[in-house]
Amino acid sequence: MANLLFICSKNQWRSPTAELLFKNHPLHQASSAGTSDKARIRINQKMIDRADVIFVMERKHQQLLKQRFDITGKQLVVLDIEDNYQFNDPELIGILEDILREYL
């Protein structure tokens, strides 16, 4: 089972929506976190170490991870999804399903 980690800024809308897509998934386990001090769940090194694949919503999240954490050897994917969606927004779900098709 692969551990997938989804990261956005505040862990309120985008990354929890992506995490929810993998609830009860037979092959993957997903978690989510945010990079902001105000994040619902704030990213930490332990979460990064446990992840097999890290998905970030924007390039700025990738840069923050590189500055703050050791991501050596980690597969990191930038999804390029801007902060324009609410939690579980049908349009966001469609975008995520399209991008993450090979994992779903």
Secondary structure, DSSP 8 states (H G I E B T S, - for coil): -EEEEEEESSSSSHHHHHHHHTTT-SSEEEEEEESSTT-SSB--HHHHHH-SEEEESSHHHHHHHHHHS--TT-EEEE----S---TT-HHHHHHHHHHTTTT-
